[in-house]
């Protein structure tokens, strides 16, 4: 039996449905015959990639959304933080 390969677009669509509250994780998994642990991993990866959605920029401080929390760092610290991910 070969493994299914899902496109990034499909993974994003599934995760966005979960994050927007359109459907529950288990409901989506049942609908598409997906493993719930795999989808949880997709969600984690998606949130990690969205880590640096910038909310606002103020002088040398950068405010950004990190896993649903607003964080503030100075610009140099933020760059170091990004590179450590």
C-alpha positions in Angstrom: 0.0 0.0 0.0 1.4 3.4 -1.0 1.2 6.5 1.0 -1.1 9.3 -0.1 0.6 12.6 -0.9 -1.4 15.7 -0.2 -0.7 19.1 -1.9 0.2 22.1 0.3 -3.1 23.7 -1.0 -5.1 20.8 0.3 -3.4 20.8 3.7 -3.9 24.5 4.0 -7.6 24.2 3.1 -8.1 21.5 5.7 -6.2 23.5 8.4 -8.0 26.7 7.7 -11.4 25.0 8.0 -10.4 23.8 11.4 -8.9 27.2 12.5 -11.9 29.1 11.2 -14.2 26.8 13.2 -16.1 25.8 10.0 -15.7 22.1 10.9 -14.3 20.1 13.8 -11.0 18.2 13.3 -12.6 14.8 13.6 -15.4 15.8 11.2 -12.9 16.8 8.5 -10.8 13.7 9.0 -13.9 11.5 8.6 -15.0 13.4 5.5 -11.6 13.1 3.7 -10.5 9.8 5.3 -7.5 11.4 7.0 -5.7 10.4 10.1 -6.4 12.9 12.9 -2.7 12.9 14.2 -1.5 13.7 10.7 -4.0 16.6 10.5 -2.9 17.9 13.9 0.7 17.9 12.6 -0.4 19.9 9.5 -2.1 22.3 11.9 1.1 22.7 13.9 3.2 23.2 10.8 0.7 25.7 9.5 0.8 27.7 12.7 4.5 27.6 12.8 4.7 29.0 9.3 2.3 31.8 10.3 4.4 32.6 13.3 5.6 35.9 11.9 2.4 37.4 10.7 3.3 41.0 11.5 0.6 42.9 13.5 2.3 46.2 13.7 5.7 47.9 13.5 6.7 50.6 15.9 10.2 52.1 15.7 12.7 49.3 16.5 10.1 47.2 18.2 8.2 44.6 16.2 4.8 43.3 17.2 3.8 40.0 15.7 1.5 37.1 16.2 3.0 34.0 17.6 0.7 31.0 18.1 -2.2 33.3 18.8 -0.3 35.6 21.3 1.0 39.1 20.4 4.7 39.3 21.1 7.0 42.3 21.1 10.7 42.1 20.3 13.2 44.5 19.0 14.1 44.0 15.4 17.5 42.4 15.9 16.1 39.9 18.5 13.2 39.1 16.1 15.6 38.2 13.3 17.6 36.0 15.6 14.4 34.4 16.8 13.2 33.7 13.2 16.6 32.1 12.3 16.4 29.8 15.3 13.1 28.2 14.2 
